[in-house]
Amino acid sequence: MPLPAGNTTWPPPYLTPALDCMHTWDTWWSGDPDRLETLYGGSNGGAPDPKRLQYAGGMVGRIARWWWGTPTAPGERRTKMHVPIAGDLCGGSADLLFSEPPRFTVDDDTTQDRLDQLADDGMLATLQTAAEVGAALGGVYLRPVYDKELADRPWIVAEDADRAVPEFTWGRLSAVTFWKIVHEDDGQVWRWLQRHEPGVIMHGLYQGTKDNLGRPVPLEDAPETERFATLVNAEGAIATGYAGLDVVHIPNQASRRWRSKPRLQHLGRSDLDGVEPLMDALDETYSSWMRDIRLGKGRIVVPQAYLQSAGHGRGAAWNPDQEAFAGIDMLTGPDSGKQLTVAQFAIRVQEHRDTAEDLVNQILRSAGYSGQTFGLGGDAAVTATEVTARERRSMTTRGKKVLRWRPALAQLVEALLAVDAAVFGGGVQPQRPTVEFEDSVQEDPLTLANTADVLRRANAASTDTLVRMAHPEWDDDQVTAEVARIQGEAGMAVEDPMQAGALP
């Protein structure tokens, strides 16, 4: 299927429900209070009166009636606080998946060496970023790219879900179109579209408006696309060097909102889906807590006679450090009522703390995580087994996400090797690797040493097994060398008696 002919609504209207939700999740993830007020109508910003929006019906009214939709009273400064728990959720999800780099193994030694080089070229950082974005927007796309002027190897880039038009066949990604706004001027919008199909990438540049794709224009008309003008064929396509689709889509979790919408049901679900009201209530709780602190500040009510004039039209001030005030009778006479009054309101610390902790726990539980994953419940030293038990819910969520990431990464690495072989050569044989995710919870060295000691004394494990247990990140050569050193130091490395005295 070619690129769009032009003069069509863009993005496609059927994506509107998904893009609206992604915009909401992205706003919470960004942690920007200005964006939250704009989203929920708490700030005018040239829009209609927020109070009128709160009395409106439908979706507009429901959104405006959120706490972030409450307008700030005229003449007062904004006192709303935002707790960036959405960013903590998405960042914690990425840490659970990629705190340790995954292992990619293939059969061919030459290909394995090249794959190790490609994996060490910033792949882990890209995967961590992609996992966080996917947790926020409900999914993410990954694909290989290359530029001979920048590097002698291809690398992986991530594409955000809110800038993609995917096509699925039997639940699997069969094609996808990414778009990017490269220029805006006087109401005109230039969009760069890249359509990925098996074996090819088609490039197109369109001049339109905010809501319309507009007409196709030559790739030379934009600096971002002019270099592709000489690379595409008559259909505007470039061969990828990989027979299959060079893009993988990793949904964050199974979708709930669009289960009955065939064109949206495979987009995935954000970790923030369904917890927006709880995050709104958490911000309201913390803002109320800070309001108590502001109102609870000790204040001294001073009679007018105590104020010292700063001159005509300049007001008056009170000096709390002045030790004596002459001419004022504090007990008798006409000034007997002019005494200092101290105001000190109570601050409801415990009530606010309990409410905030309960909301945080509910948010984490609804998103599929344990409080201990995010530092709740203390930082006492415990074993990896105890950590796993305490964080069972988080580990379960991590396991479900690994089920989606593992096959996608295998296909991605195969495409990466194919692109590398087609563009850079080097004797690489593209093949789908075996992907292994490391355990995100590691035992401390003392616990491992005690376990190994008990197994050795019980004659229940060989030296090779114990070394692999203590150093799971080592390869076979490192393990073999360490076993030989241990046996040599212990006097267990002896020559084969059958070879003793043998002629050279």
C-alpha positions as CSV (number, residue, x, y, z in Angstrom):
1,M,0.0,0.0,0.0
2,P,1.5,3.4,-1.0
3,L,1.7,6.6,1.1
4,P,-1.5,8.6,1.4
5,A,-2.5,10.6,-1.7
6,G,-3.0,13.8,0.3
7,N,-5.9,16.1,1.2
8,T,-7.0,13.8,4.0
9,T,-7.6,14.4,7.7
10,W,-4.4,13.8,9.7
11,P,-4.0,12.0,12.0
12,P,-6.6,9.6,10.8
13,P,-9.9,10.2,12.7
14,Y,-10.1,6.6,14.0
15,L,-7.0,7.2,16.1
16,T,-8.5,10.2,17.9
17,P,-9.7,8.3,21.1
18,A,-6.2,6.8,21.5
19,L,-4.3,10.0,20.8
20,D,-6.5,11.9,23.3
21,C,-5.7,9.3,26.0
22,M,-2.0,9.4,25.1
23,H,-2.1,13.2,25.4
24,T,-3.5,12.9,28.9
25,W,-1.0,10.3,30.0
26,D,1.9,12.3,28.5
27,T,0.7,15.4,30.4
28,W,0.8,13.5,33.7
29,W,4.1,11.9,32.9
30,S,5.7,15.2,32.0
31,G,5.0,16.5,35.5
32,D,4.3,20.1,34.3
33,P,1.6,21.8,36.4
34,D,0.9,24.3,33.6
35,R,0.1,21.5,31.2
36,L,-2.2,19.9,33.8
37,E,-4.1,23.1,34.3
38,T,-4.4,23.6,30.6
39,L,-5.6,20.0,30.1
40,Y,-8.3,20.1,32.8
41,G,-9.4,23.7,32.2
42,G,-8.0,25.2,35.5
43,S,-6.2,27.9,33.5
44,N,-7.8,30.2,31.0
45,G,-4.9,30.5,28.5
46,G,-7.3,32.2,26.1
47,A,-10.0,29.5,26.5
48,P,-13.5,30.1,27.8
49,D,-14.1,30.8,31.5
50,P,-13.1,27.7,33.6
51,K,-16.1,28.2,35.8
52,R,-18.4,27.9,32.9
53,L,-16.6,24.7,31.8
54,Q,-17.2,23.2,35.2
55,Y,-21.0,23.5,34.7
56,A,-20.8,22.1,31.2
57,G,-22.1,18.6,30.4
58,G,-20.4,15.7,28.6
59,M,-16.6,15.0,28.6
60,V,-15.7,18.8,28.9
61,G,-17.6,19.1,32.1
62,R,-16.3,15.9,33.6
63,I,-12.7,16.9,32.9
64,A,-13.2,20.5,34.2
65,R,-14.6,19.2,37.5
66,W,-11.3,17.5,38.4
67,W,-9.3,19.2,41.1
68,W,-6.8,20.4,38.5
69,G,-9.8,21.9,36.7
70,T,-10.6,24.2,39.6
71,P,-9.6,27.8,38.6
72,T,-7.4,29.9,40.7
73,A,-9.3,32.8,42.2
74,P,-8.7,36.2,40.6
75,G,-5.9,38.1,42.4
76,E,-4.4,35.0,44.1
77,R,-1.3,33.1,43.2
78,R,-1.5,29.5,42.2
79,T,-0.9,27.2,45.2
80,K,-1.5,23.9,43.6
81,M,1.3,21.3,44.0
82,H,2.0,18.4,41.8
83,V,3.5,15.1,43.0
84,P,5.4,13.5,40.0
85,I,4.3,10.0,40.8
86,A,3.5,9.3,37.1
87,G,7.2,9.8,36.2
88,D,8.2,7.6,39.1
89,L,5.8,4.8,37.9
90,C,7.1,4.9,34.3
91,G,10.7,5.2,35.3
92,G,10.4,2.3,37.8
93,S,8.9,0.1,35.1
94,A,11.9,0.7,32.9
95,D,14.3,0.1,35.7
96,L,12.6,-3.3,36.5
97,L,13.0,-4.4,32.9
98,F,16.5,-3.0,32.0
99,S,18.4,-2.4,35.2
100,E,20.7,-5.1,33.7
101,P,21.3,-5.5,29.9
102,P,19.6,-8.4,28.3
103,R,21.7,-11.1,26.7
104,F,21.6,-11.8,22.9
105,T,23.2,-15.1,21.8
106,V,23.5,-16.6,18.3
107,D,25.2,-19.7,17.0
108,D,27.8,-18.1,14.6
109,D,30.9,-16.8,16.4
110,T,31.5,-14.0,13.8
111,T,27.9,-12.9,14.1
112,Q,28.1,-13.1,17.9
113,D,31.2,-10.8,18.0
114,R,29.5,-8.3,15.8
115,L,26.3,-8.5,17.8
116,D,28.2,-7.8,21.0
117,Q,29.6,-4.6,19.3
118,L,26.2,-3.5,18.3
119,A,24.7,-4.2,21.7
120,D,27.5,-2.2,23.4
121,D,26.8,0.9,21.2
122,G,24.2,2.5,23.5
123,M,21.5,-0.1,23.0
124,L,20.7,-0.5,26.7
125,A,20.2,3.3,27.1
126,T,17.8,3.2,24.1
127,L,15.9,0.3,25.6
128,Q,15.5,1.9,29.0
129,T,14.2,5.1,27.4
130,A,11.9,3.2,25.2
131,A,10.5,1.2,28.1
132,E,9.7,4.4,30.1
133,V,8.0,6.0,27.1
134,G,6.1,2.8,26.4
135,A,4.9,2.6,30.1
136,A,3.6,6.2,29.7
137,L,2.0,6.0,26.3
138,G,0.9,2.4,26.3
139,G,3.5,1.1,23.8
140,V,6.6,2.0,21.8
141,Y,8.1,1.1,18.4
142,L,11.8,0.2,17.8
143,R,13.7,0.0,14.5
144,P,17.2,0.0,13.2
145,V,18.8,3.0,11.4
146,Y,22.2,3.8,9.9
147,D,24.2,6.7,8.6
148,K,27.6,6.0,7.1
149,E,28.7,9.6,7.9
150,L,28.1,9.1,11.6
151,A,29.1,5.5,12.3
152,D,30.3,2.3,10.8
153,R,27.4,0.3,12.2
154,P,23.6,0.6,12.5
155,W,21.9,1.3,15.8
156,I,18.4,1.2,17.4
157,V,16.0,4.1,17.7
158,A,12.6,4.4,19.4
159,E,9.5,5.9,17.9
160,D,6.7,7.2,20.1
161,A,3.2,5.7,19.9
162,D,1.5,9.1,19.5
163,R,3.3,9.7,16.2
164,A,2.5,6.4,14.5
165,V,-0.3,4.9,12.4
166,P,0.0,1.1,12.8
167,E,-1.7,-1.6,10.9
168,F,-2.2,-5.0,12.5
169,T,-2.9,-8.4,10.9
170,W,-4.1,-11.1,13.3
171,G,-2.7,-9.1,16.2
172,R,0.7,-8.6,14.7
173,L,2.2,-5.4,13.2
174,S,2.2,-5.7,9.4
175,A,2.9,-2.1,8.5
176,V,3.3,1.3,10.2
177,T,3.5,4.9,9.2
178,F,5.5,7.4,11.3
179,W,5.0,11.1,10.9
180,K,7.0,14.1,12.0
181,I,6.3,17.8,11.7
182,V,9.4,19.3,10.2
183,H,8.2,22.9,9.6
184,E,5.3,25.2,10.5
185,D,4.8,28.7,9.0
186,D,1.8,30.9,8.7
187,G,-0.7,28.1,9.3
188,Q,1.1,25.8,6.9
189,V,2.4,22.5,8.3
190,W,5.0,20.3,6.6
191,R,4.9,16.6,7.6
192,W,7.4,13.9,6.9
193,L,5.8,10.5,6.6
194,Q,7.8,7.2,6.7
195,R,5.8,4.1,5.8
196,H,7.4,0.8,6.8
197,E,6.4,-2.3,4.9
198,P,8.3,-5.7,4.7
199,G,11.5,-4.9,2.9
200,V,11.1,-1.2,2.2
201,I,10.6,2.2,3.7
202,M,8.6,4.8,1.8
203,H,9.3,8.5,2.4
204,G,6.9,11.4,1.6
205,L,6.7,15.1,2.4
206,Y,3.4,16.9,2.6
207,Q,2.4,20.5,2.9
208,G,-0.9,20.9,4.7
209,T,-2.6,22.5,7.7
210,K,-3.0,21.5,11.3
211,D,-5.8,19.0,10.6
212,N,-5.2,18.2,7.0
213,L,-2.3,16.3,5.4
214,G,-2.4,18.5,2.3
215,R,-0.6,17.8,-0.9
216,P,2.6,15.9,-1.6
217,V,5.7,18.0,-2.3
218,P,9.2,17.0,-3.4
219,L,11.5,15.7,-0.7
220,E,14.0,18.4,-1.6
221,D,11.6,21.1,-0.2
222,A,12.7,20.4,3.4
223,P,16.2,20.2,4.8
224,E,15.2,17.1,6.9
225,T,14.2,15.1,3.8
226,E,16.3,16.4,1.0
227,R,19.1,13.8,1.5
228,F,16.5,11.0,0.8
229,A,15.6,12.5,-2.6
230,T,18.5,10.8,-4.3
231,L,18.1,7.5,-2.4
232,V,14.4,6.6,-3.1
233,N,13.2,4.8,-6.2
234,A,10.4,5.8,-8.5
235,E,7.8,4.8,-5.8
236,G,9.6,6.8,-3.1
237,A,10.9,3.7,-1.4
238,I,14.3,2.5,0.0
239,A,15.1,-1.1,0.5
240,T,16.0,-2.0,4.1
241,G,18.0,-5.1,3.4
242,Y,15.7,-7.2,5.7
243,A,13.0,-9.3,4.1
244,G,10.5,-8.8,7.0
245,L,9.1,-5.7,8.7
246,D,12.0,-3.8,10.2
247,V,9.9,-2.3,13.0
248,V,8.6,-4.0,16.1
249,H,5.8,-2.8,18.3
250,I,5.9,-3.5,22.1
251,P,2.6,-2.9,23.8
252,N,3.0,-2.1,27.4
253,Q,0.1,-4.2,28.7
254,A,-3.2,-5.6,27.2
255,S,-5.6,-2.8,26.3
256,R,-8.8,-2.3,28.3
257,R,-10.3,0.8,26.7
258,W,-10.3,-0.3,23.1
259,R,-11.0,-4.0,23.5
260,S,-14.0,-3.7,21.1
261,K,-12.3,-1.4,18.6
262,P,-10.6,-3.7,16.0
263,R,-8.2,-0.9,14.8
264,L,-7.2,0.1,18.3
265,Q,-7.3,-3.0,20.4
266,H,-3.6,-3.9,19.9
267,L,-2.2,-0.5,20.9
268,G,-1.5,-1.4,24.5
269,R,-2.3,0.2,27.9
270,S,-0.4,2.8,29.8
271,D,0.7,2.2,33.4
272,L,-1.2,5.4,34.2
273,D,-4.5,4.2,32.7
274,G,-7.2,4.4,35.3
275,V,-5.2,6.0,38.0
276,E,-5.6,9.6,36.8
277,P,-8.3,10.4,39.4
278,L,-6.1,9.0,42.2
279,M,-3.1,11.1,41.0
280,D,-5.5,14.1,40.9
281,A,-6.6,13.4,44.5
282,L,-2.9,13.0,45.6
283,D,-2.0,16.4,44.3
284,E,-5.1,17.8,46.1
285,T,-4.0,16.2,49.3
286,Y,-0.4,17.6,49.1
287,S,-1.7,21.0,48.2
288,S,-4.0,21.0,51.2
289,W,-1.1,19.9,53.4
290,M,1.0,22.8,52.1
291,R,-1.9,25.1,52.6
292,D,-2.0,24.1,56.3
293,I,1.7,24.9,56.6
294,R,1.1,28.3,55.0
295,L,-1.8,29.1,57.3
296,G,-0.1,27.6,60.3
297,K,2.8,30.0,60.2
298,G,3.1,31.9,63.5
299,R,1.7,35.5,63.0
300,I,1.7,38.5,65.4
301,V,-1.3,40.7,65.3
302,V,0.0,44.2,66.0
303,P,-2.1,47.3,67.0
304,Q,-2.0,50.2,64.6
305,A,-0.1,52.3,67.2
306,Y,2.8,49.9,67.1
307,L,3.4,50.4,63.4
308,Q,6.1,52.8,62.3
309,S,5.2,55.0,59.4
310,A,7.6,54.9,56.4
311,G,6.4,58.3,55.2
312,H,3.4,59.6,53.3
313,G,2.0,57.1,50.9
314,R,4.7,54.5,51.8
315,G,2.7,52.5,54.4
316,A,3.9,51.4,57.8
317,A,6.0,48.5,59.2
318,W,6.5,46.6,62.5
319,N,9.9,45.9,64.0
320,P,9.7,42.7,66.0
321,D,13.3,43.2,67.3
322,Q,12.6,46.5,69.0
323,E,13.0,46.1,72.8
324,A,11.1,49.0,74.2
325,F,8.2,51.2,73.1
326,A,8.0,54.5,75.0
327,G,4.7,56.2,75.8
328,I,2.5,53.1,75.6
329,D,0.6,52.0,78.7
330,M,-0.2,48.3,78.2
331,L,-2.4,47.9,81.3
332,T,-4.4,51.1,81.9
333,G,-5.6,54.0,80.0
334,P,-6.9,54.3,76.5
335,D,-4.3,51.9,75.1
336,S,-5.1,49.1,77.4
337,G,-6.6,47.0,74.6
338,K,-3.6,47.4,72.3
339,Q,-1.7,44.3,73.2
340,L,0.2,41.9,71.0
341,T,-1.8,38.8,69.8
342,V,0.0,35.7,68.6
343,A,-1.9,33.5,66.0
344,Q,-0.7,29.9,65.6
345,F,-3.0,27.4,63.7
346,A,-2.6,23.7,64.0
347,I,-1.0,21.8,61.0
348,R,-2.8,18.4,60.3
349,V,0.4,16.5,59.6
350,Q,-0.7,13.0,60.5
351,E,-4.1,13.2,58.7
352,H,-2.5,14.4,55.4
353,R,0.4,11.9,55.7
354,D,-2.0,9.0,56.1
355,T,-4.2,10.1,53.2
356,A,-1.2,10.6,50.9
357,E,0.3,7.2,51.8
358,D,-3.0,5.5,51.2
359,L,-3.4,7.2,47.8
360,V,0.2,6.3,46.8
361,N,-0.3,2.7,47.8
362,Q,-3.6,2.6,45.8
363,I,-2.0,4.1,42.8
364,L,0.9,1.6,42.8
365,R,-1.4,-1.3,43.4
366,S,-3.7,-0.3,40.6
367,A,-0.7,0.1,38.3
368,G,0.6,-3.3,39.2
369,Y,3.5,-2.6,41.5
370,S,4.5,-3.1,45.1
371,G,5.2,-0.1,47.4
372,Q,8.6,-1.6,48.3
373,T,9.7,-1.1,44.6
374,F,9.5,2.6,45.1
375,G,11.1,2.8,48.5
376,L,8.0,2.5,50.7
377,G,8.3,0.4,53.8
378,G,11.9,1.3,54.8
379,D,15.3,0.6,53.3
380,A,16.5,-2.2,55.7
381,A,19.0,-4.6,54.3
382,V,17.3,-7.9,53.2
383,T,18.2,-10.8,51.0
384,A,17.2,-11.1,47.4
385,T,14.7,-13.8,48.3
386,E,13.0,-11.4,50.8
387,V,13.1,-8.6,48.2
388,T,11.3,-10.8,45.7
389,A,8.7,-11.8,48.2
390,R,8.0,-8.2,49.2
391,E,7.9,-7.1,45.6
392,R,5.9,-10.0,44.3
393,R,3.4,-7.8,42.5
394,S,6.1,-5.8,40.8
395,M,7.9,-8.9,39.8
396,T,4.7,-10.4,38.3
397,T,4.1,-7.2,36.3
398,R,7.7,-7.3,35.1
399,G,7.3,-10.9,34.0
400,K,4.2,-10.1,32.0
401,K,6.1,-7.3,30.2
402,V,9.1,-9.5,29.5
403,L,6.7,-11.8,27.6
404,R,6.1,-9.0,25.2
405,W,9.6,-7.6,25.1
406,R,11.5,-10.9,24.5
407,P,10.1,-11.9,21.0
408,A,10.1,-8.3,19.9
409,L,13.7,-7.8,20.8
410,A,14.6,-11.1,19.0
411,Q,13.0,-9.8,15.8
412,L,14.5,-6.3,16.2
413,V,18.1,-7.8,16.6
414,E,17.6,-10.0,13.6
415,A,16.6,-6.9,11.5
416,L,19.6,-5.0,12.9
417,L,21.9,-7.8,11.9
418,A,20.3,-7.9,8.4
419,V,20.7,-4.2,7.9
420,D,24.3,-4.4,9.1
421,A,25.1,-7.2,6.7
422,A,23.4,-5.4,3.7
423,V,25.0,-2.0,4.4
424,F,28.3,-2.7,6.0
425,G,29.0,-6.4,5.2
426,G,31.6,-8.0,7.4
427,G,30.6,-11.6,7.1
428,V,27.6,-11.3,9.4
429,Q,24.9,-14.0,9.1
430,P,21.6,-12.5,10.1
431,Q,19.7,-14.8,12.5
432,R,17.2,-14.5,15.2
433,P,19.0,-14.5,18.6
434,T,18.1,-16.1,21.9
435,V,17.1,-13.3,24.3
436,E,17.7,-13.7,28.1
437,F,16.6,-11.1,30.6
438,E,18.8,-10.8,33.7
439,D,17.3,-11.1,37.2
440,S,16.5,-7.5,38.3
441,V,17.2,-8.5,42.0
442,Q,20.7,-9.8,42.7
443,E,21.9,-11.6,45.8
444,D,24.6,-9.8,47.8
445,P,28.1,-11.4,47.7
446,L,28.0,-12.6,51.3
447,T,24.8,-14.5,50.8
448,L,26.1,-16.1,47.6
449,A,29.4,-17.1,49.4
450,N,27.5,-18.7,52.3
451,T,25.3,-20.7,49.9
452,A,28.3,-21.8,47.9
453,D,30.1,-22.9,51.1
454,V,27.2,-25.0,52.2
455,L,26.9,-26.6,48.8
456,R,30.6,-27.4,48.7
457,R,30.7,-28.9,52.2
458,A,27.7,-31.1,51.2
459,N,29.4,-32.2,48.0
460,A,26.2,-31.0,46.2
461,A,27.8,-28.8,43.5
462,S,31.0,-28.8,41.4
463,T,33.5,-25.9,41.4
464,D,32.3,-25.0,37.9
465,T,28.7,-24.7,39.2
466,L,29.7,-22.7,42.3
467,V,31.6,-20.2,40.1
468,R,28.7,-19.8,37.8
469,M,26.4,-19.2,40.8
470,A,28.7,-16.5,42.3
471,H,29.3,-14.8,38.9
472,P,26.2,-15.3,36.7
473,E,27.3,-12.5,34.4
474,W,30.5,-14.4,33.3
475,D,30.9,-16.3,30.0
476,D,32.3,-19.8,29.7
477,D,35.9,-18.7,29.1
478,Q,35.9,-16.6,32.3
479,V,34.3,-19.4,34.3
480,T,36.9,-22.0,33.0
481,A,39.8,-19.7,33.9
482,E,38.5,-19.0,37.4
483,V,37.9,-22.8,38.0
484,A,41.5,-23.5,37.0
485,R,42.8,-20.8,39.3
486,I,40.8,-22.1,42.2
487,Q,41.9,-25.7,41.7
488,G,45.5,-24.5,41.3
489,E,45.4,-22.5,44.6
490,A,43.8,-25.5,46.4
491,G,46.3,-28.0,45.0
492,M,43.6,-29.9,43.2
493,A,45.1,-29.3,39.7
494,V,47.3,-32.4,39.2
495,E,48.6,-33.9,36.0
496,D,47.0,-36.9,34.5
497,P,48.9,-39.9,35.9
498,M,48.3,-41.8,32.7
499,Q,50.4,-39.1,30.9
500,A,53.2,-39.0,33.5
501,G,56.5,-39.9,31.9
502,A,55.0,-40.0,28.4
503,L,57.4,-39.3,25.6
504,P,57.0,-36.0,23.8
